[in-house]
Amino acid sequence: MNSPEGTRAAGAAVPPREAAGTPARRLPGVPRQRNRTEPSGDDMRPAPTDTDTGTLAFVESPVQLLNVLEWAHSARAAALTVVVLSPHDPMTRGQLRRMAELARDEGHTVRWEEARGGATAPLRTIGGLTPLLRRARRVVLGDPFSRYVQLLLALTRARDLVVVDDGTATMEFIGQLARGERLVRWHRHGAGRRPRDLLFAPFAATARRRLTPGPEGARRRTVALFSSMPVEVPEGMAVTANDFAWTRGRFGPPRLTRTADIVGTSLVETGVVDTDRYLAAVARLARTHGATRYFAHRRERTGKLHRLATETGLEVVRPDLPLELIARRGPVGRLVLSFPSTVVHTLPLALKGTGVQVAVCDIDPAWLTAHASPRAQGFLDDVTGTARDVQRLPGRPDLTAEPEGRT
């Protein structure tokens, strides 16, 4: 596998070395993930053979970059230019480095931008990207809520726009677009508008207009969605289902363990769920279903994870790639337990045919903090209620039920 510091376009930056050692933290006893790259039949489509200099993709998270690779595979798109608008978070940067390696292995050009590296970074980033923006015929983006992406959308002349999945946020994005609302992340509803939001409002409004399909007769641009989420798109927007064919063809099938795994969430970090309630729920799931490992979300705080390991006895693993790839490579539990999150929609697709059962634990309203958005409970219920091929578990414990032993 090529290094992220490998061949790149002139002027393109690379992920700094300081992130290299951060992502693959695990407690002793967790086998290192196997990397299987053999094709698996019908999941493989013809690889691109030329370079599409007219397609420009913007990503800010590992999952967004994964879904750009899935889109390119599904669309049989020629090699494109992926611009990583790097965040500060070390875990996210580390996973992005690994995903950049995979993107380069697929023949794509990756341009790493330190977009948040100081007060002048935005001006340098936008100035450096302006020539690419002017030449691009198609822009692929992973986070329509991002201020950076909204600003770049206001500058580009591209007539074809493609939005790839950013997980459950995609559901809220499509709903707001259909209702003509301003684009606001679901956990910030009701939080009010800060002065910086008002200053940026004209760019956000321009981005929303560009992402809204025009009338049939007056359409001068196309807007498409590539998603594994259950959404009903506005009239005029094309939608393609993401079935994770690239992931299934590139990795696995995984070896299954006899125990269960729990998938972590950042609902505590975003202020939606109370810390004590969350830890108690994780402990109950571990006892009931015989879980031994906890796959931490990249945004979970170290202090919370240390407390979780101490109080539950679970082995905490910090994945170095998006969970869809980690699970597909294996080893993975025969049962994967999650709270409402993107993985309850994506893991059944990535693990199709492996025999792994995915279960989702509902969020009890009593777990929500006083600062949680009024939209929080309804949104989380939608995430679990629309998930396909998953087992649904109640958030409130059944005190009469006998715990299941470890297998």
Salt bridges, closest charged atoms under 4 A:
GLU5 OE2 - ARG97 NH2 3.16
GLU18 OE2 - ARG93 NE 3.28
GLU38 OE1 - ARG36 NE 3.17
ASP43 OD1 - ARG248 NH2 2.85
ASP52 OD1 - ARG137 NH2 3.30
ASP52 OD2 - ARG138 NH2 3.16
GLU60 OE1 - ARG116 NH2 2.45
GLU101 OE1 - ARG98 NE 3.64
ASP105 OD2 - ARG250 NH2 3.65
GLU106 OE2 - ARG250 NE 3.27
GLU113 OE2 - ARG111 NE 2.55
GLU114 OE2 - ARG93 NH2 3.00
ASP143 OD2 - ARG185 NH2 2.76
GLU172 OE2 - HIS189 NE2 3.07
GLU172 OE1 - ARG375 NH2 2.62
GLU181 OE2 - ARG179 NE 2.83
ASP197 OD1 - ARG147 NH2 2.14
ASP197 OD2 - ARG188 NH2 3.04
ASP197 OD2 - ARG194 NE 3.61
GLU216 OE1 - ARG219 NH2 3.07
ASP261 OD2 - ARG293 NH2 2.92
GLU269 OE1 - LYS304 NZ 3.11
ASP276 OD1 - ARG307 NH2 2.58
GLU300 OE1 - LYS304 NZ 2.72
GLU311 OE2 - ARG307 NE 2.63
ASP320 OD2 - ARG98 NH1 2.66
ASP320 OD1 - ARG329 NH2 3.78
ASP362 OD1 - ARG392 NE 2.94
ASP364 OD2 - ARG396 NH2 3.14
GLU404 OE1 - HIS289 ND1 3.90
